Amino acid sequence: MIYKPKFEHRSQFIELRGLAYHVREWGEREAPPLLMLHGWMDVGASFQFVADHLAHRFRVIAPDWRGYGLTQAPGTDSYWFPDYVADLDFLVDALVGEQAVPILGHSMGGNVVMLYGGARPQRCSHIINLEGFGLSKSDPARAPARMAKWLDELRDDMTLRPYASQAEVAARLIKTNPRLPADRAEFLAGHWAWEAEPGQWRIRGDAAHKRTSPYLYRLDEVLASWRAITAPVLFVEGAQTDARQFLGGLPDFDERLTHIRQLTYRKIDEAGHMLHHDQPEQLAALIAEFLQ
């Protein structure tokens, strides 16, 4: 069995910063907009399950970031985080005009929208951050080794392993997230990968995303952006997530949250890092309540 959407999506491509950007939408075009931004090595279709509980009230809009999904890859050997922020700025202009819009981001997307909310506070009516924790504070003494690692990786041929079938892709998604039901995994596999040739399913993501950034994480600058956000922020965490542990524990995370002026913090039980896959109905209810 494969998951059957309650709301079918519409697709369009927008010429944006020299790239053909793919944007997926659910719901009526005249409904209030709600922009959703996916995380690293994911695609906009990842929000289908949440959209199915929101598209009766909102125009849910989910782009594929550059080099992911159906959006064109820039052909570069490295990806720069400020480009995601700039892409978002241009996407907001193209999709909703001058009005302020609620923006949701998951993981990497959550980190992007928090930076954007500080730089463009007037464009965000609400911010919903799904486990966009940030990274551990960096030691400046590591900068030379970090730059050297990036230089070394530029000489490596980055690749993503192929899969023999859509079912094998689905099994890989379940291995990463054992809470993911089989029907949702099968659905996602058809958007997360494509059959490039018989028996060769390829991930819809540029392998260059795997390269290390040459720059360290500058926590003080990130928190300055968080302090500049004027919109109310909903931060949602999966009660069973392992993301913080993967990021080194982030013992200062509670202190980081104090830099957000208007914060609502919630946890969803029986959910890990991919909480929009694990508990989409509960998440949609939190979002709807917050946006009211």
MOMO-V200250 format. One record per backbone hydrogen bond with DSSP energy under -0.5 kcal/mol. CO is the residue of the C=O (numbers start at 1). NH is the residue of the N-H. If there is no record, write none. Layout:
CO/NH
CO/NH
//
This chain:
3/5
10/25
12/23
14/16
14/21
16/19
19/16
19/21
20/72
21/14
22/64
23/12
24/62
25/10
26/60
28/31
32/59
33/102
34/61
35/104
36/63
37/106
39/42
43/46
44/47
45/48
47/51
48/52
50/53
51/54
51/55
54/57
54/58
55/28
57/32
58/60
59/34
60/26
61/36
62/24
63/38
63/65
65/68
67/206
68/71
72/67
80/83
80/84
81/84
81/85
82/86
83/87
84/88
85/89
86/90
87/91
88/92
89/93
90/94
91/95
92/96
92/97
93/97
96/99
101/125
101/126
102/35
103/128
104/37
105/130
106/109
107/111
108/112
109/113
110/114
111/115
112/116
113/117
114/118
115/119
116/120
120/123
121/124
123/101
123/125
125/232
126/103
127/129
127/234
128/105
128/130
129/131
129/236
130/107
131/133
138/140
139/142
140/143
142/146
143/147
144/148
145/149
146/150
147/151
148/152
149/153
150/154
152/155
153/156
156/158
163/201
165/169
166/170
167/171
168/172
169/173
170/174
171/175
172/176
173/177
177/180
181/185
182/186
183/3
183/187
184/188
185/189
186/190
187/190
188/191
188/192
189/193
192/204
194/196
194/202
197/200
200/196
200/197
200/202
201/163
202/194
203/205
204/69
206/209
207/210
208/211
216/218
217/138
217/219
218/222
219/223
220/224
221/225
222/226
223/227
224/228
225/229
226/229
232/127
233/235
233/264
234/129
234/236
235/266
236/131
237/268
238/241
242/246
243/247
244/249
245/248
250/253
252/256
253/257
254/258
255/258
256/259
257/260
259/261
261/263
262/233
264/235
266/237
267/269
268/239
268/271
271/240
273/275
274/277
274/278
275/279
279/283
280/284
281/285
282/286
283/287
284/288
285/289
286/290
287/291
288/292
//
